[in-house]
Amino acid sequence: MYIRPCYREHEGKRYAYWALVESYRTERGPRQRIVAYLGQLDERGRLGVQQAAGDDLELDQGRLFDPPKPEWVEVDASRVRVERCRNFGGSWLGLRLLHQLGLVNFLQEGIPKGKEEIPWPMMGLVLVLSRFCHPSSELAIAEHHYRQSALTDLLGIPEEKVNEDRLYRTLDALLPHKADLEKHLKERLGELFALDYDLLLYDVTSTYFEGEANGNSLAARGYSRDRRGDCKQVCIALIVSRCGMPLGYEVFAGNRSDVTTVEAIVEKIEGAYGKANRIWAMDRGMVSEENVEFLKEGERRYILGTPKGMLKQFERELLAEDWDRIREGLEVKLCASPKGEETFILCRSAQRREKEKAIHERFEKRIESGLRQIEESCRKRSYQIGVIERRVGRLLGRNSRAAGLFEVEVKAGSRRRTQLKWRKVEAWRRWAELSEGCYLLRTNVKDWTAEELWKAYIQLTEAEAAFRIQKSDLRIRPIWHQRKERVEAHILVCFLAYVLWKTLAQRCQRAGLGDDPRKVLEELQQIRLVDVVLPTKKGIEIRKRCISRPSDHQAILLERLGLRLPAQLKIEEM
């Protein structure tokens, strides 16, 4: 669910409110409907938000802001001006979330102080908050974003002390604390949001380099999810809870296949948190018989995707009518394995069937058209058999989803002409029509229904969403660093920024603002910090550091989240 800004006119006045919108699937495609309208809260609503938020509403405001006191002076209104306009809302919100997660104290206590002029924990906050609000390189932070943000006022670090070199060395100071950070966040997030880590979702993605990265042993060319096979890359393995809250991650070489990472990740989690009675959910890219045996040997529970080819073993079950309907357009059924150790879950989706049917039809037309062109070429001139075979091979390779439908024969014909003959295999078409929209899961969980197993597996979309957010909103790609340790530290900062993102998402969900914090962050980032200069009658200039008044829409969001903006910041003498 997400929010959409709206206005309405009543008795000549314009009122702002938010519409809470839900996306849902139908047989005719995705649709949206308005679930609720959110406006200013009354007293009962404010108390409800405070109860839902608990004790985390006011976080260290007293340390940052002084309460306003009445001051009366005579001001020359013609010379009043504003200076030093900076971005405030995003940095302020991010710092509040960092305090809520206990990361400020954790970094201050965990990173030992040395001879550095600016403490590494404070510079670490600059990196994480910058990645959360304005993701960019360390050079861009030092030269642009830090100077344009209110971080100087919030953290007390002068502009001239933030430079590219100091930010790079901060990455070096943060990296050794990766494991401790993961453990701290796991405990703190569990306490804040009552998270249950009974189901762990695991997936792998890749992110590519700009540059050769010759000194990085992990940088290699492999299967690129970013369609940048021309670049070296690293693979990132992420473990999240059922609601998408990150539990940990690992960085692997860019040419490492997904299936080889499973054992390392499972042992990492068990080494850190013990062998709890958790369930692992993974897609078919992680599945091999060796991995299944590994999970079984440790008496681990799992829900796994399977290769499409395994559906052939359940042809009889696909033809039967005893399916359980979960929702409109989706049916499942449980099938016992021959040995009884596992259960297979057959799933059939009407929307997926339409998609696969359209793909098959499109590729069938392409292959048929291509074969006719090759056939016509063979009639017009002489070709060697090998040349035509290669053309046919390329055609089928480009349209592999329907290649099995065609049986093609290339042979020598009369008058030294190569002859092409082909026909459609109707048995392949019948199987394709039967299996379109179907997929198969396997599990050793015995006490769950088919619906519960399907819903658990489909939560893997949370891991996929985590990668999308990190790549688009937090810009984990491309990687400009070349050294292995700097690359790993860059990914750690992106991981911490993603934790802030998900923490804000949880707070939005509690406040009835949906589960997508993107619009909330976008709105609050527009709040500015400005210096208001007031020339007095006595010739003295009074400078006040003020926060811009939130708009009606911003005020509703702040009220729902239980946040209160200060009117002013105290100006510190630098």
C-alpha positions as CSV (number, residue, x, y, z in Angstrom):
1,M,0.0,0.0,0.0
2,Y,1.1,3.6,-0.6
3,I,-0.2,7.1,-0.1
4,R,-1.3,9.7,-2.6
5,P,-1.7,13.5,-1.9
6,C,-5.2,14.9,-2.4
7,Y,-7.1,18.2,-1.8
8,R,-10.8,19.0,-1.4
9,E,-12.8,22.2,-1.4
10,H,-15.3,22.9,1.4
11,E,-17.1,26.2,2.0
12,G,-14.5,28.1,0.0
13,K,-11.5,26.6,1.9
14,R,-9.0,24.1,0.5
15,Y,-8.1,21.1,2.7
16,A,-5.2,18.7,2.3
17,Y,-5.4,15.0,3.0
18,W,-3.8,11.7,1.9
19,A,-5.5,8.7,0.2
20,L,-4.2,5.3,1.3
21,V,-4.2,3.2,-1.9
22,E,-3.9,-0.6,-2.2
23,S,-2.8,-2.4,-5.3
24,Y,-4.4,-5.8,-5.9
25,R,-4.5,-8.4,-8.7
26,T,-7.5,-9.4,-10.8
27,E,-7.9,-11.6,-13.8
28,R,-7.9,-8.5,-15.9
29,G,-4.6,-7.3,-14.4
30,P,-3.5,-5.1,-11.4
31,R,-6.0,-2.6,-10.0
32,Q,-5.9,0.1,-7.3
33,R,-8.5,1.0,-4.7
34,I,-8.6,3.6,-2.0
35,V,-8.6,2.0,1.5
36,A,-8.8,5.1,3.7
37,Y,-8.5,8.9,3.7
38,L,-6.0,10.4,6.1
39,G,-6.3,13.9,7.4
40,Q,-5.5,15.8,10.5
41,L,-5.9,13.7,13.7
42,D,-8.3,14.6,16.4
43,E,-7.3,14.1,20.1
44,R,-8.4,10.4,20.1
45,G,-6.4,9.7,16.9
46,R,-3.3,11.4,18.4
47,L,-3.5,9.2,21.5
48,G,-3.9,6.1,19.3
49,V,-0.7,7.0,17.3
50,Q,1.2,7.6,20.5
51,Q,0.1,4.2,21.8
52,A,1.0,2.4,18.6
53,A,4.4,4.1,18.4
54,G,5.3,3.3,22.1
55,D,8.2,5.2,23.7
56,D,10.1,6.0,20.5
57,L,8.3,9.2,19.6
58,E,10.6,11.8,21.0
59,L,14.3,10.9,20.5
60,D,16.8,13.3,22.0
61,Q,15.1,16.4,20.8
62,G,16.3,18.2,23.9
63,R,19.9,17.6,23.0
64,L,19.5,19.2,19.6
65,F,17.1,22.0,20.1
66,D,16.3,24.7,22.7
67,P,12.7,25.6,23.4
68,P,11.8,29.0,22.0
69,K,11.6,31.9,24.4
70,P,9.8,35.1,23.7
71,E,12.1,37.9,22.5
72,W,10.9,41.4,21.5
73,V,13.0,43.7,19.4
74,E,12.3,46.5,16.9
75,V,13.2,45.2,13.4
76,D,13.8,47.0,10.1
77,A,11.3,45.0,8.0
78,S,12.7,46.3,4.7
79,R,16.1,44.6,5.3
80,V,15.0,41.2,6.6
81,R,16.6,38.4,4.6
82,V,17.2,34.7,4.7
83,E,20.5,33.0,4.2
84,R,22.1,29.5,4.2
85,C,19.1,27.5,3.0
86,R,19.8,23.8,3.6
87,N,18.0,20.5,3.3
88,F,16.8,19.5,6.8
89,G,13.9,17.1,6.8
90,G,15.6,13.9,5.5
91,S,18.7,14.3,7.6
92,W,16.7,15.0,10.7
93,L,14.4,12.1,10.1
94,G,17.3,9.7,9.4
95,L,19.1,10.8,12.6
96,R,15.9,10.1,14.6
97,L,15.8,6.6,13.1
98,L,19.5,6.1,13.9
99,H,18.8,7.0,17.6
100,Q,15.8,4.7,17.6
101,L,18.0,1.8,16.4
102,G,20.7,2.6,19.0
103,L,23.3,2.9,16.2
104,V,24.6,6.2,17.4
105,N,25.5,4.8,20.8
106,F,26.7,1.5,19.3
107,L,29.2,3.3,17.0
108,Q,30.4,5.6,19.7
109,E,31.0,2.7,22.1
110,G,32.2,0.2,19.5
111,I,34.7,2.1,17.4
112,P,37.7,3.0,19.6
113,K,38.9,6.6,19.6
114,G,42.3,7.3,18.2
115,K,44.2,10.4,17.1
116,E,41.6,11.4,14.5
117,E,40.4,15.0,14.7
118,I,36.8,14.1,13.9
119,P,35.6,10.8,15.6
120,W,35.0,7.9,13.2
121,P,31.5,7.2,14.6
122,M,30.4,10.8,13.7
123,M,31.8,10.5,10.2
124,G,30.1,7.1,9.9
125,L,26.8,8.8,10.5
126,V,27.6,11.2,7.7
127,L,28.1,8.3,5.3
128,V,24.9,6.5,6.4
129,L,22.7,9.5,6.4
130,S,24.0,10.7,3.1
131,R,23.3,7.3,1.5
132,F,19.8,7.4,3.0
133,C,18.9,10.9,1.9
134,H,21.1,11.7,-1.2
135,P,22.9,8.5,-2.3
136,S,26.1,9.4,-4.1
137,S,29.9,9.0,-4.1
138,E,32.1,10.1,-1.2
139,L,33.5,12.9,-3.5
140,A,30.0,14.2,-4.2
141,I,29.2,14.1,-0.5
142,A,32.3,16.1,0.4
143,E,31.9,18.7,-2.4
144,H,28.1,19.1,-2.7
145,H,25.7,17.2,-0.5
146,Y,27.2,17.8,2.9
147,R,27.3,21.5,2.3
148,Q,23.7,21.5,1.1
149,S,22.3,19.5,4.0
150,A,21.7,20.4,7.7
151,L,24.2,17.7,8.9
152,T,26.6,20.4,10.0
153,D,24.0,21.6,12.5
154,L,22.7,18.2,13.5
155,L,26.1,16.5,13.9
156,G,28.3,19.5,14.7
157,I,31.0,18.7,12.1
158,P,32.2,21.8,10.3
159,E,32.0,21.7,6.5
160,E,35.7,22.1,5.9
161,K,36.4,18.9,8.0
162,V,34.3,16.7,5.6
163,N,36.5,15.7,2.7
164,E,36.9,12.7,0.4
165,D,40.0,11.3,2.2
166,R,38.3,11.4,5.6
167,L,35.2,9.7,4.2
168,Y,37.3,6.9,2.6
169,R,39.2,6.3,5.9
170,T,35.8,6.2,7.7
171,L,34.9,3.2,5.4
172,D,38.0,1.5,6.7
173,A,37.0,2.1,10.3
174,L,33.5,0.8,9.9
175,L,34.2,-2.5,8.1
176,P,35.7,-4.4,11.0
177,H,32.4,-4.0,12.9
178,K,30.2,-5.6,10.3
179,A,29.4,-8.8,12.3
180,D,28.7,-6.8,15.5
181,L,26.5,-4.4,13.6
182,E,24.4,-7.2,12.2
183,K,23.9,-8.8,15.6
184,H,23.0,-5.5,17.2
185,L,20.4,-4.7,14.5
186,K,18.9,-8.1,14.7
187,E,18.2,-7.7,18.4
188,R,17.1,-4.1,18.3
189,L,14.8,-4.6,15.3
190,G,13.3,-7.6,16.9
191,E,12.6,-5.6,20.1
192,L,11.2,-2.6,18.3
193,F,8.9,-4.4,15.9
194,A,8.3,-7.8,17.5
195,L,9.9,-9.5,14.6
196,D,9.8,-13.3,14.4
197,Y,12.8,-14.8,12.6
198,D,11.1,-18.2,12.1
199,L,11.2,-17.8,8.3
200,L,14.3,-16.6,6.6
201,L,14.2,-15.5,2.9
202,Y,17.5,-15.9,0.9
203,D,18.4,-14.5,-2.5
204,V,21.4,-13.3,-4.4
205,T,22.0,-10.4,-6.7
206,S,25.0,-8.7,-8.4
207,T,26.3,-5.2,-8.8
208,Y,28.9,-4.1,-11.3
209,F,32.1,-2.0,-11.2
210,E,33.1,1.0,-13.2
211,G,36.8,0.4,-13.8
212,E,39.0,-2.7,-14.0
213,A,39.2,-3.4,-10.2
214,N,42.3,-5.4,-10.9
215,G,43.4,-5.4,-7.2
216,N,40.1,-6.9,-6.0
217,S,40.0,-10.7,-5.8
218,L,36.2,-10.7,-5.7
219,A,35.7,-8.7,-8.9
220,A,35.0,-11.0,-11.8
221,R,32.8,-11.4,-14.8
222,G,29.7,-13.6,-14.4
223,Y,26.0,-13.7,-14.9
224,S,24.9,-10.0,-14.5
225,R,21.4,-9.2,-13.2
226,D,22.1,-5.6,-14.3
227,R,22.7,-6.7,-18.0
228,R,26.3,-5.4,-17.7
229,G,28.2,-8.5,-18.7
230,D,30.9,-6.2,-20.0
231,C,31.8,-5.2,-16.5
232,K,33.3,-7.0,-13.6
233,Q,31.0,-7.5,-10.6
234,V,30.5,-8.9,-7.1
235,C,27.6,-11.0,-5.9
236,I,25.6,-10.0,-2.8
237,A,23.7,-12.6,-0.8
238,L,21.0,-11.2,1.4
239,I,19.0,-12.8,4.2
240,V,15.7,-11.0,5.3
241,S,12.8,-11.8,7.6
242,R,9.3,-12.5,6.3
243,C,8.6,-8.7,6.3
244,G,11.8,-7.9,4.4
245,M,13.8,-6.7,7.5
246,P,17.5,-7.5,6.8
247,L,19.2,-10.0,9.0
248,G,22.6,-10.1,7.3
249,Y,24.5,-10.3,4.0
250,E,27.7,-11.6,2.5
251,V,29.7,-10.6,-0.5
252,F,30.9,-13.3,-3.0
253,A,33.0,-13.3,-6.1
254,G,31.2,-12.0,-9.2
255,N,31.6,-15.4,-11.0
256,R,30.2,-17.5,-8.2
257,S,27.0,-19.3,-9.0
258,D,24.0,-18.9,-6.6
259,V,23.8,-22.6,-5.8
260,T,27.3,-22.7,-4.3
261,T,26.5,-20.0,-1.7
262,V,23.8,-21.8,0.2
263,E,26.0,-23.8,2.5
264,A,28.1,-20.8,3.4
265,I,25.1,-18.6,4.2
266,V,23.3,-21.2,6.3
267,E,26.4,-21.9,8.4
268,K,27.0,-18.2,8.8
269,I,23.5,-17.6,10.3
270,E,23.7,-20.7,12.5
271,G,27.2,-19.7,13.7
272,A,25.9,-16.3,14.7
273,Y,22.5,-17.2,16.1
274,G,22.5,-20.9,16.7
275,K,20.4,-23.7,15.2
276,A,16.9,-22.4,15.8
277,N,13.8,-24.1,14.4
278,R,13.7,-21.7,11.4
279,I,12.5,-22.3,7.9
280,W,14.6,-21.4,4.9
281,A,12.9,-20.1,1.7
282,M,14.9,-20.0,-1.5
283,D,14.1,-19.9,-5.2
284,R,15.0,-22.5,-7.8
285,G,18.3,-20.9,-8.5
286,M,19.6,-22.0,-5.1
287,V,18.4,-25.6,-5.5
288,S,20.6,-28.6,-6.2
289,E,20.4,-32.2,-4.9
290,E,23.6,-31.5,-2.9
291,N,22.0,-28.4,-1.2
292,V,18.8,-30.4,-0.4
293,E,20.9,-33.1,1.2
294,F,22.9,-30.5,3.1
295,L,19.6,-29.1,4.5
296,K,18.3,-32.5,5.4
297,E,21.4,-33.7,7.1
298,G,21.3,-30.7,9.5
299,E,17.5,-31.4,10.1
300,R,16.9,-27.9,8.7
301,R,13.4,-27.1,7.4
302,Y,13.0,-25.5,4.0
303,I,10.6,-24.3,1.2
304,L,12.3,-24.4,-2.2
305,G,11.5,-23.6,-5.8
306,T,12.2,-26.3,-8.3
307,P,13.3,-26.4,-12.0
308,K,10.5,-26.3,-14.5
309,G,11.4,-29.7,-15.8
310,M,10.3,-31.4,-12.5
311,L,6.7,-30.6,-13.4
312,K,6.7,-33.5,-15.9
313,Q,6.7,-35.9,-13.0
314,F,3.3,-34.5,-11.9
315,E,1.5,-34.6,-15.2
316,R,-1.3,-36.8,-13.7
317,E,-1.8,-34.3,-10.8
318,L,-2.0,-31.4,-13.2
319,L,-4.8,-33.1,-15.1
320,A,-6.8,-33.8,-11.9
321,E,-9.5,-31.3,-10.7
322,D,-8.9,-31.5,-6.9
323,W,-7.2,-28.0,-6.6
324,D,-7.5,-25.7,-3.6
325,R,-8.4,-22.1,-4.5
326,I,-6.4,-19.6,-2.4
327,R,-7.6,-16.5,-4.1
328,E,-9.0,-15.4,-7.5
329,G,-6.8,-16.8,-10.2
330,L,-4.5,-19.0,-7.9
331,E,-4.8,-22.6,-7.0
332,V,-2.6,-25.1,-5.2
333,K,-2.4,-28.7,-4.2
334,L,-0.2,-30.9,-2.1
335,C,1.5,-34.0,-3.6
336,A,3.5,-36.5,-1.6
337,S,6.9,-37.5,-2.7
338,P,7.6,-41.1,-3.5
339,K,9.7,-41.7,-0.4
340,G,7.4,-39.6,1.8
341,E,10.3,-37.4,3.1
342,E,9.1,-34.3,1.3
343,T,5.9,-32.6,0.1
344,F,5.6,-31.0,-3.3
345,I,3.2,-28.1,-3.8
346,L,1.7,-27.6,-7.2
347,C,0.8,-24.0,-7.9
348,R,-1.3,-22.7,-10.8
349,S,-1.7,-19.0,-11.6
350,A,-4.2,-17.7,-14.2
351,Q,-2.2,-14.5,-14.6
352,R,1.1,-16.4,-15.1
353,R,-0.7,-18.7,-17.6
354,E,-1.7,-15.8,-19.7
355,K,1.8,-14.4,-19.6
356,E,3.5,-17.7,-20.6
357,K,0.9,-18.4,-23.3
358,A,1.7,-15.0,-24.9
359,I,5.4,-15.7,-24.7
360,H,5.0,-19.0,-26.4
361,E,2.8,-17.6,-29.1
362,R,5.2,-14.7,-29.8
363,F,8.2,-17.0,-30.0
364,E,6.4,-19.5,-32.2
365,K,5.6,-16.8,-34.7
366,R,9.2,-15.6,-34.7
367,I,10.6,-19.1,-35.3
368,E,8.0,-19.9,-38.0
369,S,8.7,-16.6,-39.8
370,G,12.5,-17.2,-39.5
371,L,12.2,-20.7,-40.9
372,R,10.2,-19.6,-43.8
373,Q,12.9,-16.9,-44.6
374,I,15.6,-19.5,-44.4
375,E,13.5,-21.9,-46.6
376,E,13.1,-19.1,-49.2
377,S,16.9,-18.4,-49.1
378,C,17.6,-22.1,-49.8
379,R,15.3,-22.0,-52.9
380,K,17.1,-19.0,-54.3
381,R,20.7,-20.0,-54.0
382,S,23.1,-22.8,-52.9
383,Y,24.3,-22.9,-49.3
384,Q,26.5,-25.4,-47.5
385,I,24.6,-27.5,-45.0
386,G,26.7,-26.2,-42.1
387,V,25.7,-22.6,-42.9
388,I,22.0,-23.3,-42.8
389,E,22.4,-25.4,-39.6
390,R,24.0,-22.5,-37.9
391,R,21.3,-20.1,-39.0
392,V,18.7,-22.4,-37.7
393,G,20.6,-22.9,-34.4
394,R,20.8,-19.1,-33.9
395,L,17.1,-18.7,-34.6
396,L,16.1,-21.4,-32.1
397,G,18.6,-20.0,-29.5
398,R,17.1,-16.5,-29.7
399,N,13.6,-17.9,-29.2
400,S,14.3,-20.8,-26.9
401,R,11.0,-20.7,-25.0
402,A,9.2,-22.2,-28.1
403,A,12.2,-24.1,-29.7
404,G,10.9,-27.5,-28.5
405,L,7.8,-27.0,-30.7
406,F,9.8,-27.3,-33.9
407,E,11.5,-30.3,-35.3
408,V,13.9,-29.1,-38.0
409,E,15.9,-31.2,-40.5
410,V,18.6,-29.8,-42.8
411,K,19.8,-32.1,-45.6
412,A,21.2,-32.0,-49.1
413,G,18.6,-31.6,-51.9
414,S,18.6,-31.8,-55.6
415,R,20.8,-29.6,-57.9
416,R,23.3,-29.0,-55.0
417,R,20.6,-27.0,-53.1
418,T,20.4,-27.4,-49.3
419,Q,16.9,-28.5,-48.3
420,L,15.2,-27.4,-45.1
421,K,12.3,-29.3,-43.6
422,W,10.4,-28.6,-40.4
423,R,7.3,-29.5,-38.6
424,K,5.5,-28.7,-35.3
425,V,5.6,-31.2,-32.5
426,E,2.0,-31.3,-31.2
427,A,3.0,-33.3,-28.1
428,W,5.2,-30.4,-27.0
429,R,2.3,-28.0,-27.6
430,R,-0.1,-30.1,-25.5
431,W,2.4,-30.2,-22.6
432,A,3.0,-26.5,-22.9
433,E,-0.7,-25.7,-22.7
434,L,-1.1,-28.0,-19.7
435,S,1.9,-26.6,-17.8
436,E,1.5,-22.9,-18.6
437,G,1.1,-20.9,-15.4
438,C,2.2,-23.9,-13.2
439,Y,5.2,-24.1,-11.0
440,L,6.3,-26.5,-8.3
441,L,7.7,-26.1,-4.8
442,R,9.2,-28.7,-2.4
443,T,9.4,-28.7,1.4
444,N,10.0,-30.9,4.4
445,V,7.6,-28.8,6.6
446,K,4.8,-31.2,7.6
447,D,2.5,-29.1,9.8
448,W,1.6,-26.3,7.4
449,T,-1.3,-26.2,4.9
450,A,-0.7,-25.7,1.2
451,E,-1.8,-22.1,1.5
452,E,0.6,-21.4,4.3
453,L,3.5,-22.9,2.4
454,W,2.7,-20.9,-0.7
455,K,2.4,-17.7,1.2
456,A,5.7,-18.3,2.9
457,Y,7.5,-19.0,-0.4
458,I,5.9,-16.0,-2.1
459,Q,7.5,-13.8,0.6
460,L,10.7,-14.1,-1.4
461,T,9.4,-11.0,-3.2
462,E,10.6,-9.1,-0.1
463,A,14.2,-10.1,-0.8
464,E,13.7,-9.1,-4.4
465,A,12.2,-5.8,-3.3
466,A,15.2,-5.2,-1.0
467,F,17.6,-5.5,-4.0
468,R,15.4,-3.1,-6.1
469,I,15.5,-0.5,-3.3
470,Q,19.2,-0.8,-2.8
471,K,19.9,-0.5,-6.6
472,S,17.4,2.3,-7.4
473,D,16.7,4.3,-4.3
474,L,20.0,3.8,-2.5
475,R,22.2,3.4,-5.6
476,I,24.4,0.6,-4.6
477,R,25.4,0.4,-8.2
478,P,27.7,1.0,-10.0
479,I,30.7,0.5,-7.6
480,W,33.5,3.0,-8.2
481,H,35.8,1.7,-5.5
482,Q,38.5,-0.6,-6.6
483,R,40.0,-2.1,-3.4
484,K,38.3,-5.2,-1.9
485,E,37.9,-3.7,1.6
486,R,36.5,-0.4,0.3
487,V,34.0,-2.3,-1.9
488,E,32.8,-4.3,1.2
489,A,32.6,-1.1,3.3
490,H,30.5,0.6,0.6
491,I,28.1,-2.3,0.6
492,L,27.9,-2.2,4.4
493,V,26.9,1.5,4.3
494,C,24.2,0.7,1.8
495,F,23.0,-2.2,4.1
496,L,22.7,0.3,7.0
497,A,20.9,2.8,4.9
498,Y,18.5,0.0,3.8
499,V,17.9,-0.8,7.5
500,L,16.8,2.9,8.0
501,W,14.5,2.5,5.0
502,K,12.8,-0.6,6.4
503,T,12.6,1.0,9.9
504,L,10.8,4.0,8.4
505,A,8.6,1.5,6.5
506,Q,7.6,-0.2,9.7
507,R,6.8,3.1,11.4
508,C,4.7,4.1,8.4
509,Q,2.8,0.8,8.6
510,R,2.1,1.3,12.3
511,A,0.9,4.8,11.6
512,G,-1.5,3.6,8.9
513,L,0.5,5.2,6.0
514,G,1.0,2.0,4.0
515,D,4.2,0.0,3.8
516,D,6.1,2.1,1.2
517,P,8.0,4.9,2.8
518,R,9.2,6.4,-0.5
519,K,6.5,9.1,-0.6
520,V,6.9,9.9,3.1
521,L,10.6,10.4,2.8
522,E,10.2,12.5,-0.4
523,E,7.7,14.8,1.3
524,L,9.7,15.3,4.5
525,Q,13.0,15.9,2.6
526,Q,11.4,19.1,1.3
527,I,11.5,20.7,4.8
528,R,14.3,23.3,4.8
529,L,16.6,24.9,7.4
530,V,17.3,28.6,6.9
531,D,19.0,31.5,8.7
532,V,16.6,34.4,9.1
533,V,18.6,37.7,9.6
534,L,16.7,40.5,11.4
535,P,18.4,43.9,11.3
536,T,17.3,45.9,14.4
537,K,16.8,49.6,14.9
538,K,20.0,49.7,17.0
539,G,22.1,48.4,14.0
540,I,22.5,44.9,15.4
541,E,21.6,41.9,13.3
542,I,19.8,39.0,15.0
543,R,20.3,35.7,13.3
544,K,17.7,32.9,13.9
545,R,18.2,29.4,12.5
546,C,14.6,28.3,11.6
547,I,12.9,25.3,10.2
548,S,10.5,26.0,7.4
549,R,6.8,25.5,8.3
550,P,5.6,22.1,7.1
551,S,2.9,22.1,4.4
552,D,-0.5,20.7,5.2
553,H,0.5,17.3,3.7
554,Q,3.8,17.3,5.6
555,A,2.0,18.2,8.8
556,I,-0.3,15.2,8.5
557,L,2.6,12.8,7.9
558,L,4.5,14.2,10.9
559,E,1.4,13.9,13.1
560,R,0.8,10.4,12.0
561,L,4.4,9.4,12.7
562,G,4.3,11.0,16.1
563,L,7.1,13.4,15.2
564,R,7.4,17.1,16.1
565,L,9.5,19.6,14.3
566,P,11.3,22.2,16.4
567,A,10.7,25.8,15.4
568,Q,14.4,26.8,15.6
569,L,17.9,25.4,16.0
570,K,20.4,26.9,18.3
571,I,23.3,28.5,16.4
572,E,26.6,27.2,17.7
573,E,29.7,29.3,17.5
574,M,32.1,27.5,15.1
